[in-house]
Amino acid sequence: MAWQPAFDFLSTSETVPVGRPTHHTVVGIDVARSGGRNDLMQLRMRADLRAVISTSLAAQGLGWIHLHHDDLGDGVRLIVPAGISPSVMLDPFVPTIAQLLREHRMASADVARLRLRMAVHMGLLLYDGHGWAGQPLVHAARLLNAASVRLAFDTAPQADLILVVSQLVYESVVEQGYGLDPGTYRAVQICEKETDATAWIHLPSVPPLAIEGSRKQ
């Protein structure tokens, strides 16, 4: 039986309070090494990425209408309202994406392979009627683009996906047993621009000891 949500979700077509801080989960998704693709391959990459995200959302009873999203060219940023628990953006969202990426890799040429970096953070955001602002957006971007995360992914070429979560998400969600096994995460240091913080990485297809080994290299 397909997984069904245990509660009703509000549509993002409903009014978002302007200028009032509201809690959201921020999910940044980026295609690794996308710049080496020609224009046509980039179009295919964008279509494949959107299909993977759409299917993963649908598998847990969600759609694009349930959350805000920004097209970043070679990635997507999801801004998930408080009515949707951050836990579901880890599990079942991450395992579903990992499975879809494995299937995509088996059916595609190497040049079309999708390898994704994903960052998850949460906190208060402000909406001004046109877009979003708030430190959680900045921190999520730093996690997504951190050199330590890229290095861990580069040293695991067999992996299709790397997840990095903030210390806040790790302590509030993962350690409480709400989002994937804490034993499958390893701490990394994020030193990007103004950010100096601990985060936690998870590689779905790589054993934890292999993650630890790559971190010590």
Contacts in CASP RR format, 6 or more apart in sequence:
PFRMAT RR
TARGET T0000
AUTHOR 0000-0000-0000
METHOD contacts of the structure
MODEL  1
MAWQPAFDFLSTSETVPVGRPTHHTVVGIDVARSGGRNDLMQLRMRADLR
AVISTSLAAQGLGWIHLHHDDLGDGVRLIVPAGISPSVMLDPFVPTIAQL
LREHRMASADVARLRLRMAVHMGLLLYDGHGWAGQPLVHAARLLNAASVR
LAFDTAPQADLILVVSQLVYESVVEQGYGLDPGTYRAVQICEKETDATAW
IHLPSVPPLAIEGSRKQ
2 59 0 8 1.000
3 59 0 8 1.000
3 60 0 8 1.000
3 61 0 8 1.000
3 92 0 8 1.000
4 61 0 8 1.000
5 60 0 8 1.000
5 61 0 8 1.000
5 62 0 8 1.000
7 83 0 8 1.000
9 62 0 8 1.000
9 66 0 8 1.000
9 83 0 8 1.000
9 84 0 8 1.000
10 66 0 8 1.000
10 81 0 8 1.000
10 83 0 8 1.000
11 65 0 8 1.000
11 66 0 8 1.000
12 65 0 8 1.000
12 66 0 8 1.000
12 67 0 8 1.000
12 68 0 8 1.000
12 81 0 8 1.000
13 65 0 8 1.000
16 22 0 8 1.000
16 68 0 8 1.000
16 127 0 8 1.000
16 129 0 8 1.000
17 127 0 8 1.000
18 127 0 8 1.000
18 128 0 8 1.000
18 129 0 8 1.000
19 126 0 8 1.000
19 127 0 8 1.000
19 128 0 8 1.000
20 126 0 8 1.000
21 124 0 8 1.000
21 125 0 8 1.000
21 126 0 8 1.000
22 81 0 8 1.000
22 82 0 8 1.000
22 124 0 8 1.000
22 125 0 8 1.000
22 127 0 8 1.000
23 82 0 8 1.000
23 122 0 8 1.000
23 123 0 8 1.000
23 124 0 8 1.000
23 125 0 8 1.000
24 79 0 8 1.000
24 80 0 8 1.000
24 81 0 8 1.000
24 82 0 8 1.000
24 122 0 8 1.000
24 123 0 8 1.000
24 124 0 8 1.000
24 125 0 8 1.000
24 136 0 8 1.000
25 78 0 8 1.000
25 79 0 8 1.000
25 80 0 8 1.000
25 84 0 8 1.000
25 86 0 8 1.000
25 89 0 8 1.000
25 120 0 8 1.000
25 121 0 8 1.000
25 122 0 8 1.000
25 123 0 8 1.000
26 77 0 8 1.000
26 78 0 8 1.000
26 79 0 8 1.000
26 80 0 8 1.000
26 119 0 8 1.000
26 120 0 8 1.000
26 121 0 8 1.000
26 122 0 8 1.000
26 123 0 8 1.000
26 125 0 8 1.000
26 136 0 8 1.000
26 137 0 8 1.000
26 140 0 8 1.000
27 77 0 8 1.000
27 78 0 8 1.000
27 80 0 8 1.000
27 89 0 8 1.000
27 93 0 8 1.000
27 118 0 8 1.000
27 119 0 8 1.000
27 120 0 8 1.000
27 140 0 8 1.000
28 75 0 8 1.000
28 76 0 8 1.000
28 77 0 8 1.000
28 78 0 8 1.000
28 118 0 8 1.000
28 119 0 8 1.000
28 120 0 8 1.000
28 140 0 8 1.000
28 141 0 8 1.000
28 144 0 8 1.000
29 49 0 8 1.000
29 53 0 8 1.000
29 75 0 8 1.000
29 76 0 8 1.000
29 77 0 8 1.000
29 78 0 8 1.000
29 116 0 8 1.000
29 117 0 8 1.000
29 118 0 8 1.000
30 72 0 8 1.000
30 74 0 8 1.000
30 75 0 8 1.000
30 116 0 8 1.000
30 117 0 8 1.000
30 118 0 8 1.000
30 144 0 8 1.000
30 145 0 8 1.000
31 45 0 8 1.000
31 49 0 8 1.000
31 74 0 8 1.000
31 75 0 8 1.000
31 114 0 8 1.000
31 115 0 8 1.000
31 116 0 8 1.000
32 115 0 8 1.000
32 116 0 8 1.000
32 117 0 8 1.000
32 150 0 8 1.000
32 153 0 8 1.000
33 115 0 8 1.000
34 42 0 8 1.000
34 45 0 8 1.000
34 74 0 8 1.000
34 75 0 8 1.000
35 42 0 8 1.000
35 74 0 8 1.000
37 45 0 8 1.000
37 111 0 8 1.000
41 111 0 8 1.000
41 112 0 8 1.000
42 74 0 8 1.000
44 112 0 8 1.000
45 74 0 8 1.000
45 112 0 8 1.000
45 114 0 8 1.000
46 73 0 8 1.000
46 74 0 8 1.000
48 104 0 8 1.000
48 112 0 8 1.000
48 114 0 8 1.000
49 75 0 8 1.000
49 76 0 8 1.000
49 114 0 8 1.000
49 116 0 8 1.000
50 76 0 8 1.000
52 97 0 8 1.000
52 100 0 8 1.000
52 101 0 8 1.000
52 104 0 8 1.000
52 114 0 8 1.000
52 116 0 8 1.000
53 76 0 8 1.000
53 78 0 8 1.000
53 97 0 8 1.000
54 63 0 8 1.000
54 64 0 8 1.000
55 96 0 8 1.000
55 100 0 8 1.000
56 93 0 8 1.000
56 96 0 8 1.000
56 97 0 8 1.000
56 100 0 8 1.000
57 63 0 8 1.000
57 64 0 8 1.000
57 66 0 8 1.000
57 93 0 8 1.000
59 92 0 8 1.000
59 96 0 8 1.000
60 88 0 8 1.000
60 92 0 8 1.000
60 93 0 8 1.000
60 96 0 8 1.000
62 84 0 8 1.000
62 88 0 8 1.000
66 81 0 8 1.000
66 84 0 8 1.000
67 78 0 8 1.000
67 79 0 8 1.000
67 80 0 8 1.000
67 81 0 8 1.000
67 84 0 8 1.000
68 78 0 8 1.000
68 79 0 8 1.000
68 80 0 8 1.000
68 81 0 8 1.000
68 132 0 8 1.000
69 76 0 8 1.000
69 77 0 8 1.000
69 78 0 8 1.000
69 79 0 8 1.000
70 76 0 8 1.000
70 77 0 8 1.000
70 79 0 8 1.000
77 137 0 8 1.000
77 140 0 8 1.000
78 89 0 8 1.000
79 125 0 8 1.000
79 132 0 8 1.000
80 86 0 8 1.000
80 89 0 8 1.000
85 178 0 8 1.000
86 120 0 8 1.000
86 122 0 8 1.000
86 169 0 8 1.000
86 172 0 8 1.000
86 173 0 8 1.000
86 178 0 8 1.000
87 173 0 8 1.000
87 178 0 8 1.000
87 179 0 8 1.000
89 120 0 8 1.000
90 120 0 8 1.000
90 163 0 8 1.000
90 165 0 8 1.000
90 169 0 8 1.000
90 173 0 8 1.000
90 174 0 8 1.000
90 178 0 8 1.000
90 179 0 8 1.000
90 180 0 8 1.000
91 178 0 8 1.000
91 179 0 8 1.000
91 180 0 8 1.000
94 118 0 8 1.000
94 161 0 8 1.000
94 163 0 8 1.000
94 180 0 8 1.000
94 202 0 8 1.000
94 204 0 8 1.000
95 180 0 8 1.000
95 204 0 8 1.000
97 116 0 8 1.000
97 118 0 8 1.000
97 161 0 8 1.000
98 160 0 8 1.000
98 161 0 8 1.000
98 204 0 8 1.000
98 205 0 8 1.000
101 114 0 8 1.000
101 115 0 8 1.000
101 116 0 8 1.000
101 160 0 8 1.000
101 161 0 8 1.000
102 160 0 8 1.000
102 205 0 8 1.000
104 113 0 8 1.000
104 114 0 8 1.000
104 160 0 8 1.000
105 113 0 8 1.000
105 114 0 8 1.000
105 160 0 8 1.000
108 114 0 8 1.000
113 160 0 8 1.000
114 160 0 8 1.000
115 153 0 8 1.000
115 159 0 8 1.000
115 160 0 8 1.000
115 161 0 8 1.000
116 160 0 8 1.000
116 161 0 8 1.000
116 162 0 8 1.000
117 144 0 8 1.000
117 149 0 8 1.000
117 150 0 8 1.000
117 153 0 8 1.000
117 161 0 8 1.000
117 162 0 8 1.000
117 164 0 8 1.000
118 144 0 8 1.000
118 161 0 8 1.000
118 162 0 8 1.000
118 163 0 8 1.000
118 164 0 8 1.000
119 140 0 8 1.000
119 141 0 8 1.000
119 143 0 8 1.000
119 144 0 8 1.000
119 149 0 8 1.000
119 163 0 8 1.000
119 164 0 8 1.000
119 165 0 8 1.000
119 166 0 8 1.000
120 140 0 8 1.000
120 163 0 8 1.000
120 164 0 8 1.000
120 165 0 8 1.000
120 166 0 8 1.000
120 169 0 8 1.000
121 136 0 8 1.000
121 139 0 8 1.000
121 140 0 8 1.000
121 143 0 8 1.000
121 165 0 8 1.000
121 166 0 8 1.000
121 168 0 8 1.000
121 169 0 8 1.000
122 136 0 8 1.000
122 166 0 8 1.000
122 168 0 8 1.000
122 169 0 8 1.000
122 172 0 8 1.000
123 136 0 8 1.000
123 168 0 8 1.000
124 134 0 8 1.000
124 136 0 8 1.000
125 132 0 8 1.000
125 133 0 8 1.000
125 134 0 8 1.000
125 136 0 8 1.000
125 137 0 8 1.000
126 132 0 8 1.000
126 133 0 8 1.000
126 134 0 8 1.000
138 195 0 8 1.000
139 166 0 8 1.000
139 195 0 8 1.000
139 197 0 8 1.000
140 166 0 8 1.000
142 190 0 8 1.000
142 192 0 8 1.000
142 193 0 8 1.000
142 195 0 8 1.000
142 197 0 8 1.000
143 149 0 8 1.000
143 164 0 8 1.000
143 165 0 8 1.000
143 166 0 8 1.000
143 190 0 8 1.000
143 199 0 8 1.000
144 164 0 8 1.000
145 192 0 8 1.000
146 164 0 8 1.000
146 188 0 8 1.000
146 190 0 8 1.000
146 191 0 8 1.000
146 192 0 8 1.000
146 199 0 8 1.000
147 191 0 8 1.000
147 192 0 8 1.000
148 188 0 8 1.000
148 189 0 8 1.000
148 190 0 8 1.000
148 191 0 8 1.000
149 162 0 8 1.000
149 164 0 8 1.000
149 188 0 8 1.000
149 190 0 8 1.000
149 199 0 8 1.000
149 201 0 8 1.000
151 214 0 8 1.000
152 162 0 8 1.000
152 188 0 8 1.000
152 201 0 8 1.000
152 203 0 8 1.000
152 211 0 8 1.000
152 214 0 8 1.000
152 215 0 8 1.000
153 159 0 8 1.000
153 162 0 8 1.000
153 203 0 8 1.000
155 214 0 8 1.000
155 217 0 8 1.000
156 162 0 8 1.000
156 203 0 8 1.000
156 206 0 8 1.000
156 210 0 8 1.000
156 211 0 8 1.000
156 214 0 8 1.000
158 205 0 8 1.000
158 206 0 8 1.000
159 203 0 8 1.000
159 204 0 8 1.000
159 205 0 8 1.000
159 206 0 8 1.000
160 204 0 8 1.000
160 205 0 8 1.000
161 203 0 8 1.000
161 204 0 8 1.000
161 205 0 8 1.000
162 201 0 8 1.000
162 202 0 8 1.000
162 203 0 8 1.000
163 201 0 8 1.000
163 202 0 8 1.000
163 203 0 8 1.000
163 204 0 8 1.000
164 188 0 8 1.000
164 199 0 8 1.000
164 200 0 8 1.000
164 201 0 8 1.000
164 202 0 8 1.000
165 173 0 8 1.000
165 174 0 8 1.000
165 185 0 8 1.000
165 199 0 8 1.000
165 200 0 8 1.000
165 202 0 8 1.000
166 197 0 8 1.000
166 199 0 8 1.000
166 200 0 8 1.000
167 197 0 8 1.000
167 198 0 8 1.000
167 199 0 8 1.000
167 200 0 8 1.000
170 182 0 8 1.000
170 185 0 8 1.000
170 199 0 8 1.000
170 200 0 8 1.000
173 179 0 8 1.000
174 180 0 8 1.000
174 182 0 8 1.000
174 185 0 8 1.000
174 200 0 8 1.000
175 182 0 8 1.000
180 202 0 8 1.000
183 208 0 8 1.000
184 202 0 8 1.000
184 208 0 8 1.000
185 200 0 8 1.000
185 201 0 8 1.000
185 202 0 8 1.000
185 208 0 8 1.000
186 200 0 8 1.000
186 201 0 8 1.000
186 202 0 8 1.000
186 208 0 8 1.000
186 211 0 8 1.000
186 212 0 8 1.000
186 215 0 8 1.000
187 198 0 8 1.000
187 199 0 8 1.000
187 200 0 8 1.000
188 198 0 8 1.000
188 199 0 8 1.000
188 200 0 8 1.000
188 201 0 8 1.000
188 215 0 8 1.000
189 196 0 8 1.000
189 197 0 8 1.000
189 198 0 8 1.000
189 199 0 8 1.000
190 196 0 8 1.000
190 197 0 8 1.000
190 198 0 8 1.000
190 199 0 8 1.000
201 211 0 8 1.000
203 210 0 8 1.000
203 211 0 8 1.000
END
